[in-house]
Amino acid sequence: MPSSVSIIGATGDLGFGLALRLAKAGVPVVIGSRDGGRAAEAAERAAAQVPGADVRGLANPEAAAASDLVVLSVPFASQAPTLRSLREALAPGTVLLDVTVPLAAAVGGRPTRVLSVWQGSAAQQAQELVPEGVTVVSGLHTVAARHLSDLDHALDEDTLIAGDDRAAKARVAELVGRIPGLRPIDAGRLEMARITEQLTALTIGINIRHKATAGLKVTGLPNGSAWG
Amino acid sequence: MPSSVSIIGATGDLGFGLALRLAKAGVPVVIGSRDGGRAAEAAERAAAQVPGADVRGLANPEAAAASDLVVLSVPFASQAPTLRSLREALAPGTVLLDVTVPLAAAVGGRPTRVLSVWQGSAAQQAQELVPEGVTVVSGLHTVAARHLSDLDHALDEDTLIAGDDRAAKARVAELVGRIPGLRPIDAGRLEMARITEQLTALTIGINIRHKATAGLKVTGLPNGSAWG
């Protein structure tokens, strides 16, 4: 039985879709929300969609403390305040998968543009905000919430994972790889999140222009070597 | 018979690979180089690889004046000087496909990192440097020179095209789409080159890590709607 994964912001579209997919893959999931009641309600909704799923809902701090792999899935404007509110809850040794994207929409701009983050990327900002001993990994920027939450949709795409700690990155890759049709690709060090986060803005633009729900795939990799 | 395409910097790996592919697709190609002799020599090499090809070599200014679709394929450090040297040669109405990437390697940094360009991207810098009436389109950042120049390699990937002028962008898409296995995707306005240019650094990193020759594909597009 894999250990549990907590998803902070799992009442949002992407977080909830991820919760569904992981629950369906047999991973125990803790749904976190600012409001414990909403978290519990979302957990019930997830359990109704995935019979036999091990899903529970907790307020964000309790959720963050409940797993040693925590996904942060909140809008950019909430990233820093959320991480500050979790400083006591995130235990040393925790791996934090940050899926935040600094879309310009956070300040009333377009979702096809990104803000420049002083640290270089939202993930690098996250690494600065987490307590010592917590390792940030970045990923899941091009996987559409709409596709994740539609369990009848057969995924067939890649997700780029960036991080400085090989073991933490491999752990996230192992988790993501449990979702059928989603292939984790090692995109390098955490600083590469400067590029991978922007791909959300790119795919949003493609979606608008093509009335599509786009994702990305890396071609030309030797078979079986997707994880470097 | 399609009109000719001139490739500035076509003695370089990417430019030469593109020349080969376009020549093979039946497009008349003008190979440009700083040195007219080297251009002629490269044209001979290309013709030897593609029997019946219409390829000739000219010094860059003559090459730039010879077609109304010009590809600029030079290292970032040469982009601005090259464009300045072509100010008289580029006629109003010319479409310039800029494939420049501001890799940090231009100033001795890593090829997996990019420089910040004041205008936002190399393509936007190009738009500032070309004479009035010349329209810049950006593309071909994730297609490996190695794959283009190996005519036995079956391409199967996408290329993201950005530009402000719909007609110019469509022309570039039509040209790129002549190469079998290479699908042009409309990535939006020229400012999106801020994102698409960085994908070269991303794929170079993936290549190093995976000993691969990576490319990109956009998933989830409705059939036949790749060009928005």
Contacts between the chains, C-beta under 8 A, distances in Angstrom:
chain1	res1	chain2	res2	distance
A	112	B	188	6.6
A	112	B	192	7.5
A	113	B	191	7.7
A	114	B	195	8.0
A	144	B	220	7.2
A	147	B	220	7.3
A	156	B	219	6.3
A	157	B	219	4.6
A	157	B	220	7.4
A	160	B	202	7.5
A	185	B	206	6.7
A	186	B	206	7.6
A	186	B	209	5.7
A	186	B	210	7.5
A	187	B	202	6.4
A	187	B	205	6.8
A	187	B	206	6.7
A	188	B	112	6.5
A	188	B	202	8.0
A	188	B	205	4.4
A	188	B	206	7.6
A	188	B	209	6.5
A	191	B	113	7.7
A	192	B	112	7.5
A	192	B	202	6.6
A	192	B	205	6.4
A	194	B	198	7.7
A	195	B	114	8.0
A	195	B	195	7.9
A	195	B	198	4.6
A	195	B	199	7.1
A	195	B	201	6.5
A	195	B	202	4.9
A	196	B	202	7.2
A	198	B	194	7.6
A	198	B	195	4.6
A	198	B	198	6.9
A	199	B	195	7.1
A	201	B	195	6.5
A	202	B	160	7.5
A	202	B	187	6.5
A	202	B	192	6.6
A	202	B	195	4.9
A	202	B	196	7.2
A	203	B	218	7.7
A	205	B	187	6.8
A	205	B	188	4.5
A	205	B	192	6.4
A	206	B	185	6.7
A	206	B	186	7.6
A	206	B	187	6.7
A	206	B	188	7.6
A	206	B	218	6.3
A	206	B	221	7.6
A	206	B	228	7.9
A	209	B	186	5.7
A	209	B	188	6.5
A	209	B	228	3.9
A	210	B	186	7.5
A	210	B	221	5.4
A	210	B	222	6.7
A	210	B	225	5.3
A	210	B	226	7.6
A	210	B	228	5.0
A	211	B	222	6.8
A	211	B	225	7.5
A	212	B	220	5.4
A	212	B	221	4.7
A	212	B	222	5.9
A	212	B	225	7.1
A	213	B	220	4.8
A	214	B	218	5.2
A	214	B	219	6.6
A	214	B	220	4.6
A	214	B	221	6.3
A	215	B	218	7.4
A	215	B	219	4.2
A	215	B	220	5.1
A	216	B	216	6.2
A	216	B	217	7.1
A	216	B	218	6.4
A	216	B	219	6.7
A	217	B	216	7.1
A	217	B	217	4.2
A	217	B	218	7.8
A	217	B	219	5.5
A	218	B	203	7.7
A	218	B	206	6.3
A	218	B	214	5.2
A	218	B	215	7.4
A	218	B	216	6.4
A	218	B	217	7.8
A	219	B	156	6.3
A	219	B	157	4.7
A	219	B	214	6.5
A	219	B	215	4.1
A	219	B	216	6.8
A	219	B	217	5.5
A	220	B	144	7.2
A	220	B	147	7.3
A	220	B	157	7.4
A	220	B	212	5.4
A	220	B	213	4.8
A	220	B	214	4.6
A	220	B	215	5.1
A	221	B	206	7.6
A	221	B	210	5.4
A	221	B	212	4.7
A	221	B	214	6.3
A	222	B	210	6.7
A	222	B	211	6.9
A	222	B	212	5.9
A	225	B	210	5.3
A	225	B	211	7.5
A	225	B	212	7.1
A	226	B	210	7.6
A	228	B	206	7.9
A	228	B	209	3.9
A	228	B	210	5.0
